[in-house]
């Protein structure tokens, strides 16, 4: 694989209830390619997915390198340039999501697509241990959660991920994007319409779905 095919390699770590149900002893993670990322406001087609679900999570863009072992939350804070709201569409090639940990690792963390919002914020402007997030479909709320669901704080999840990847001599570089995990339970994306995903006091990400 050529480096140009990677979207400044990013990783997604799932720490919400969906992941705990599948493998309670550790979160899931995978790599995101350039083809995974789409622009906010894009219309996605259900035909491009198998059985997709929508997740809301913060995304972190790095200004410096981050590599374990022994990465702390302070190290994570120092490495982050800014945070931005994000939606991840997770999808699985395994029928009816009847997956175990080896399945999802082989499926690259069940990654489908990522949409980054348009409201970058400095960490000092956010309370990442306690920010409410909501998913709305056609202006009706369908799920809510809190960033504290991601290992207590998404920054702790990033530290965990950096230390986990260090076992494979993998680290992050400036400009790369990290998705630390969904703040709420994944919601099925089953029909055409508009999704609006909001972090309270921060920003909103929107996209449309067509048949």
Residue frames relative to the residue before (quaternion, step in Angstrom):
aa qw qx qy qz dx dy dz
X 1.0000 0.0000 0.0000 0.0000 0.00 0.00 0.00
X 0.3783 -0.7287 0.5280 0.2172 3.55 -0.89 0.94
X 0.5931 -0.5896 0.4123 0.3615 3.57 -1.10 0.72
X 0.6143 0.5800 -0.3489 0.4056 3.59 1.10 -0.69
X 0.6303 0.5423 -0.3371 0.4416 3.58 1.21 -0.36
X 0.6434 0.5240 -0.3188 0.4581 3.57 1.25 -0.23
X 0.3554 -0.7056 0.5675 0.2317 3.56 -1.03 0.79
X 0.7040 -0.4426 0.2776 0.4811 3.55 0.30 1.31
X 0.3327 -0.8218 0.3192 0.3347 3.47 1.04 1.12
X 0.0361 -0.7832 0.6206 0.0093 3.53 -0.87 0.93
X 0.2293 -0.7735 0.5778 0.1237 3.53 -1.23 0.41
X 0.2267 -0.7666 0.5879 0.1236 3.53 -1.12 0.69
X 0.1004 -0.7900 0.6042 0.0277 3.53 -0.78 1.02
X 0.2055 -0.7923 0.5640 0.1095 3.56 -0.65 1.09
X 0.0230 0.8207 -0.5683 0.0544 3.54 -0.73 1.07
X 0.5050 0.6542 -0.4266 0.3674 3.58 1.23 0.15
X 0.7890 -0.3668 0.2113 0.4453 3.56 -1.33 0.01
X 0.5946 0.5812 -0.3696 0.4148 3.60 1.01 -0.72
X 0.6895 0.4688 -0.2805 0.4756 3.59 0.92 -0.89
X 0.6553 0.5245 -0.3284 0.4333 3.59 0.91 -0.87
X 0.6222 0.5445 -0.3425 0.4463 3.58 1.10 -0.68
X 0.7066 0.4716 -0.2630 0.4573 3.57 1.02 -0.79
X 0.7895 -0.0721 0.0884 0.6031 3.59 0.91 -0.90
X 0.1981 -0.8572 0.4658 0.0948 3.57 0.19 1.31
X 0.6432 0.5676 -0.3369 0.3881 3.61 1.14 -0.42
X 0.8139 0.0250 -0.0163 0.5802 3.63 1.17 -0.32
X 0.5235 -0.6151 0.4765 0.3472 3.61 -1.17 0.49
X 0.4618 -0.6385 0.5469 0.2828 3.50 -1.41 0.21
X 0.0112 0.8026 -0.5964 -0.0079 3.59 -1.14 0.45
X 0.0083 0.7905 -0.6122 0.0171 3.56 -1.27 0.43
X 0.5006 -0.6486 0.4903 0.2972 3.56 -1.33 0.08
X 0.2781 -0.7628 0.5675 0.1371 3.56 -1.09 0.79
X 0.2696 -0.7730 0.5582 0.1351 3.58 -0.77 1.07
X 0.6899 -0.4719 0.3443 0.4275 3.57 -1.27 0.31
X 0.6553 0.5322 -0.3110 0.4366 3.58 1.01 -0.78
X 0.5625 0.6164 -0.3734 0.4053 3.58 1.27 -0.32
X 0.7053 0.4925 -0.2562 0.4408 3.58 1.06 -0.81
X 0.0339 -0.7785 0.6267 -0.0017 3.57 -0.99 0.92
X 0.5757 -0.6132 0.4203 0.3404 3.58 -1.18 0.54
X 0.5574 -0.5704 0.4809 0.3643 3.54 -1.19 0.62
X 0.7510 0.3395 -0.2750 0.4952 3.57 -0.98 0.87
X 0.4642 0.6760 -0.4388 0.3674 3.56 1.32 -0.09
X 0.3257 -0.7036 0.5892 0.2274 3.57 -1.17 0.60
X 0.1959 -0.7833 0.5837 0.0853 3.55 -0.62 1.18
X 0.3134 -0.7458 0.5595 0.1802 3.55 -1.14 0.66
X 0.4943 -0.6571 0.4824 0.3019 3.56 -0.92 0.89
X 0.5878 0.6005 -0.3607 0.4048 3.58 1.16 -0.54
X 0.6563 0.5225 -0.3080 0.4487 3.59 1.21 -0.46
X 0.7173 0.3810 -0.2312 0.5356 3.59 1.29 -0.08
X 0.4771 -0.6640 0.5001 0.2852 3.54 -1.32 0.31
X 0.7444 -0.2024 0.1667 0.6141 3.58 0.68 -1.13
X 0.0177 -0.8789 0.4767 -0.0077 3.59 0.52 1.20
X 0.1476 -0.7398 0.6504 0.0893 3.50 -1.37 0.54
X 0.3546 -0.7331 0.5484 0.1901 3.57 -1.20 0.64
X 0.0414 -0.7785 0.6263 0.0049 3.57 -1.01 0.91
X 0.2354 -0.7462 0.6064 0.1419 3.56 -1.21 0.63
X 0.1656 0.7918 -0.5712 0.1392 3.57 -0.80 0.98
X 0.5077 -0.5943 0.4997 0.3733 3.57 -1.22 0.32
X 0.1877 -0.7405 0.6276 0.1504 3.56 -1.24 0.47
X 0.2084 -0.7796 0.5821 0.0997 3.55 -1.05 0.80
X 0.1739 -0.7589 0.6212 0.0894 3.56 -0.94 0.96
X 0.3426 -0.7878 0.4845 0.1648 3.55 -0.69 1.12
X 0.2638 -0.7427 0.5924 0.1670 3.54 -1.21 0.63
X 0.7839 0.1496 -0.0905 0.5958 3.55 1.30 -0.17
X 0.6684 -0.5124 0.3484 0.4115 3.60 -1.24 0.22
X 0.0569 -0.7688 0.6363 0.0287 3.53 -1.26 0.53
X 0.2186 0.7736 -0.5624 0.1934 3.56 -0.54 1.18
X 0.3895 -0.7136 0.5382 0.2222 3.54 -0.99 0.90
X 0.5517 0.0195 -0.7706 -0.3184 1.46 -2.47 -0.26
X 0.7632 0.4296 -0.2792 0.3937 3.52 -1.42 -0.12
X 0.3006 0.7362 -0.5404 0.2751 3.59 1.08 0.68
X 0.1887 -0.7743 0.5978 0.0860 3.57 -0.97 0.94
X 0.6718 -0.4611 0.3721 0.4445 3.57 -1.29 0.14
X 0.6108 0.5479 -0.3488 0.4528 3.60 1.06 -0.71
X 0.6321 0.5194 -0.3273 0.4727 3.59 1.02 -0.76
X 0.6367 0.5322 -0.3180 0.4585 3.56 1.01 -0.85
X 0.6515 0.5197 -0.3105 0.4572 3.58 0.89 -0.95
X 0.6819 0.4973 -0.2865 0.4535 3.58 0.91 -0.90
X 0.6936 0.4875 -0.2734 0.4543 3.59 1.14 -0.61
X 0.6458 0.5519 -0.3185 0.4206 3.61 1.19 -0.48
X 0.3529 -0.7187 0.5659 0.1966 3.55 -1.00 0.93
X 0.7654 -0.2221 0.1721 0.5789 3.57 0.80 -1.03
X 0.3659 -0.6904 0.5772 0.2373 3.53 -1.38 0.26
X 0.0514 -0.7920 0.6083 -0.0013 3.56 -1.15 0.64
X 0.5144 -0.6377 0.4592 0.3434 3.64 -0.96 0.73
X 0.0262 -0.8091 0.5869 -0.0159 3.56 -1.05 0.75
X 0.2234 -0.7092 0.6491 0.1608 3.49 -1.33 0.51
X 0.0885 -0.7559 0.6422 0.0908 3.54 -1.07 0.74
X 0.2255 -0.7244 0.6374 0.1348 3.53 -0.99 0.95
X 0.1195 -0.7899 0.5983 0.0618 3.56 -0.54 1.14
X 0.0349 -0.7894 0.6115 -0.0413 3.54 -1.09 0.79
X 0.1578 -0.8037 0.5687 0.0760 3.57 -1.09 0.60
X 0.3828 -0.7145 0.5432 0.2190 3.52 -1.09 0.78
X 0.5805 0.5642 -0.3682 0.4573 3.57 1.32 -0.03
X 0.5468 -0.6623 0.4031 0.3161 3.59 -0.76 1.03
X 0.8717 0.0152 -0.0487 0.4874 3.57 -1.00 1.01
X 0.5443 -0.6457 0.3881 0.3691 3.59 1.14 0.58
X 0.3561 0.7233 -0.5143 0.2924 3.60 1.08 0.65
X 0.2581 0.8097 -0.4707 0.2369 3.55 0.64 1.22
X 0.1990 -0.7193 0.6429 0.1724 3.49 -1.33 0.37
X 0.7647 -0.3910 0.2333 0.4559 3.60 -1.25 0.05
X 0.6570 0.4917 -0.3453 0.4553 3.68 0.82 -0.77
X 0.6207 0.5530 -0.3443 0.4364 3.60 1.05 -0.75
X 0.7236 0.4445 -0.2673 0.4554 3.57 0.76 -1.01
X 0.6057 0.5264 -0.3634 0.4732 3.60 1.10 -0.52
X 0.6532 0.4968 -0.3090 0.4807 3.58 1.01 -0.80
X 0.7024 0.4302 -0.2393 0.5140 3.57 1.20 -0.62
X 0.4800 -0.7052 0.4035 0.3308 3.58 1.29 0.44
X 0.7284 -0.4609 0.2498 0.4411 3.56 0.79 1.05
X 0.5178 -0.6734 0.3975 0.3470 3.59 1.22 0.48
X 0.2851 0.7875 -0.4961 0.2289 3.57 1.07 0.72
X 0.1354 -0.7990 0.5825 0.0625 3.56 -0.99 0.92
X 0.7600 -0.2240 0.1949 0.5781 3.58 0.73 -1.11
X 0.1801 -0.7602 0.6152 0.1060 3.55 -1.29 0.46
X 0.0839 -0.7731 0.6282 0.0255 3.55 -0.99 0.94
X 0.2032 -0.7858 0.5755 0.0998 3.58 -0.66 1.11
X 0.4415 -0.7057 0.4960 0.2469 3.57 -1.00 0.88
X 0.5213 -0.6814 0.4381 0.2683 3.55 -1.29 0.13
X 0.6191 0.5478 -0.3407 0.4478 3.59 1.17 0.47
X 0.0801 -0.8099 0.5801 0.0333 3.64 0.25 1.18
X 0.0247 -0.7954 0.6056 -0.0044 3.57 -1.03 0.81
X 0.4812 -0.6244 0.5283 0.3154 3.53 -1.22 0.55
X 0.6090 -0.5801 0.3911 0.3737 3.58 -1.09 0.65
X 0.6281 0.5581 -0.3367 0.4251 3.59 1.07 -0.70
X 0.6546 0.5060 -0.3095 0.4687 3.60 1.25 -0.33
X 0.7207 0.4368 -0.2173 0.4924 3.59 1.28 -0.22
X 0.2477 -0.7080 0.6327 0.1924 3.54 -1.32 0.40
X 0.1331 -0.8683 0.4741 0.0595 3.54 0.36 1.26
X 0.6085 0.5461 -0.3644 0.4458 3.58 1.20 -0.30
X 0.8134 0.1118 -0.0319 0.5700 3.60 1.22 -0.32
X 0.3521 0.7008 -0.5422 0.3017 3.57 0.38 1.26
X 0.3722 -0.7465 0.5118 0.2055 3.58 -0.73 1.07
X 0.0855 -0.7835 0.6144 0.0372 3.53 -1.05 0.84
X 0.0827 -0.8048 0.5871 0.0292 3.59 -1.03 0.77
X 0.2271 -0.7274 0.6315 0.1435 3.53 -1.25 0.65
X 0.0418 -0.7876 0.6148 0.0035 3.57 -0.87 0.99
X 0.1231 -0.7654 0.6274 0.0731 3.56 -1.08 0.78
X 0.8225 -0.0793 -0.0196 0.5629 3.57 -0.61 1.18
X 0.7170 -0.4964 0.2159 0.4392 3.54 0.91 1.13
X 0.6266 0.4904 -0.3610 0.4863 3.62 1.20 0.32
X 0.4310 -0.7056 0.4965 0.2642 3.59 -0.80 1.02
X 0.1248 -0.8152 0.5643 0.0377 3.57 -0.85 1.01
X 0.8026 -0.0221 0.0207 0.5957 3.60 1.18 -0.38
X 0.0462 -0.7772 0.6258 0.0465 3.56 -1.16 0.62
X 0.0086 0.7931 -0.6086 0.0234 3.54 -1.24 0.44
X 0.3691 -0.7131 0.5552 0.2168 3.54 -1.29 -0.24
X 0.5518 -0.6256 0.4342 0.3401 3.58 -1.01 0.76
X 0.5602 0.6060 -0.3846 0.4134 3.58 1.21 -0.37
X 0.5516 0.6127 -0.3903 0.4099 3.60 1.27 -0.26
X 0.6388 0.5155 -0.3238 0.4704 3.59 1.23 -0.36
X 0.7790 -0.3342 0.1521 0.5082 3.56 0.15 1.36
X 0.7097 -0.4507 0.2510 0.4798 3.58 1.10 0.70
X 0.7642 -0.1070 0.0983 0.6284 3.56 1.19 -0.67
X 0.5064 -0.6736 0.4360 0.3159 3.64 -0.74 0.94
X 0.6014 0.5601 -0.3660 0.4366 3.60 1.11 -0.57
X 0.6180 0.5251 -0.3365 0.4787 3.59 1.11 -0.65
X 0.6274 0.5388 -0.3299 0.4552 3.56 1.07 -0.74
X 0.6391 0.5150 -0.3240 0.4704 3.59 1.04 -0.77
X 0.6308 0.5204 -0.3331 0.4695 3.59 0.99 -0.79
X 0.6287 0.5278 -0.3283 0.4672 3.59 0.97 -0.87
X 0.6784 0.5077 -0.2920 0.4436 3.57 0.87 -0.99
X 0.6521 0.5161 -0.3204 0.4537 3.59 0.91 -0.90
X 0.6834 0.4734 -0.2871 0.4757 3.58 0.96 -0.82
X 0.6182 0.5377 -0.3403 0.4614 3.58 1.09 -0.67
X 0.7049 0.4674 -0.2667 0.4621 3.59 0.86 -0.96
X 0.5475 0.6225 -0.3952 0.3955 3.59 1.18 -0.47
X 0.5719 0.5950 -0.3757 0.4217 3.58 1.17 -0.52
X 0.7300 0.3600 -0.2066 0.5429 3.57 1.25 -0.48
X 0.4785 -0.6896 0.4054 0.3621 3.57 1.33 0.33
X 0.4659 0.6423 -0.4559 0.4031 3.57 1.04 0.87
X 0.0265 0.7916 -0.6093 0.0365 3.56 -0.96 0.90
X 0.4855 -0.6453 0.5062 0.3029 3.55 -1.34 -0.08
X 0.2581 -0.7574 0.5840 0.1366 3.55 -1.21 0.65
X 0.6814 -0.4597 0.3702 0.4329 3.55 -1.31 0.26
X 0.7680 0.3394 -0.2679 0.4725 3.56 -0.98 0.88
X 0.5878 0.5828 -0.3793 0.4135 3.56 1.19 -0.30
X 0.3664 -0.7267 0.5535 0.1771 3.53 -1.29 0.59
X 0.0900 -0.7804 0.6173 0.0411 3.57 -0.99 0.87
X 0.1589 -0.7430 0.6432 0.0946 3.55 -0.96 0.94
X 0.2703 -0.8323 0.4616 0.1453 3.61 -0.32 1.19
X 0.7273 -0.3891 0.2575 0.5033 3.61 1.17 -0.30
X 0.5666 -0.6233 0.4287 0.3265 3.53 -1.20 0.57
X 0.3943 -0.7226 0.5224 0.2224 3.55 -1.07 0.80
X 0.7763 0.2224 -0.1346 0.5743 3.59 1.26 -0.07
X 0.6458 -0.5155 0.3893 0.4071 3.53 -1.29 0.26
X 0.5336 -0.6461 0.4438 0.3176 3.57 -0.95 0.88
X 0.2370 -0.7781 0.5746 0.0903 3.56 -1.05 0.93
X 0.5030 -0.6692 0.4454 0.3176 3.63 -0.83 0.89
X 0.2272 -0.7311 0.6281 0.1388 3.57 -1.09 0.80
X 0.0554 0.8819 -0.4558 0.1064 3.55 0.14 1.34
X 0.8172 0.1606 -0.0594 0.5504 3.61 1.11 -0.48
X 0.6401 -0.5299 0.3972 0.3896 3.53 -1.30 0.32
X 0.3847 0.6996 -0.5381 0.2702 3.56 -1.11 0.73
X 0.5299 -0.6170 0.4771 0.3331 3.56 -1.31 -0.26
X 0.2057 -0.7519 0.6180 0.1015 3.52 -1.02 0.96
X 0.0459 -0.7651 0.6422 0.0089 3.54 -1.05 0.88
X 0.0491 -0.8241 0.5617 -0.0547 3.56 -0.51 1.23
X 0.0371 -0.8597 0.5037 -0.0757 3.55 -0.44 1.27
X 0.2047 -0.6976 0.6692 0.1540 3.51 -1.21 0.74
X 0.4759 -0.7044 0.4519 0.2704 3.58 -0.66 1.14
X 0.8396 0.1426 -0.1319 0.5073 3.56 -0.85 1.01
X 0.6916 0.4608 -0.2685 0.4872 3.57 1.26 0.15
X 0.6873 -0.4559 0.3362 0.4547 3.58 0.38 -1.16
X 0.3718 -0.7223 0.5556 0.1769 3.52 -1.39 0.26
X 0.1585 -0.7397 0.6463 0.0998 3.54 -1.20 0.71
X 0.0457 -0.8152 0.5774 -0.0001 3.59 -0.85 0.94
X 0.0959 0.7692 -0.6310 0.0325 3.52 -1.22 0.56
X 0.3686 -0.7182 0.5512 0.2109 3.55 -1.27 0.48
X 0.2130 -0.7544 0.6095 0.1185 3.52 -1.25 0.58
X 0.1201 -0.7751 0.6182 0.0506 3.56 -0.94 0.96
X 0.6189 -0.5381 0.4130 0.3960 3.56 -1.24 0.39
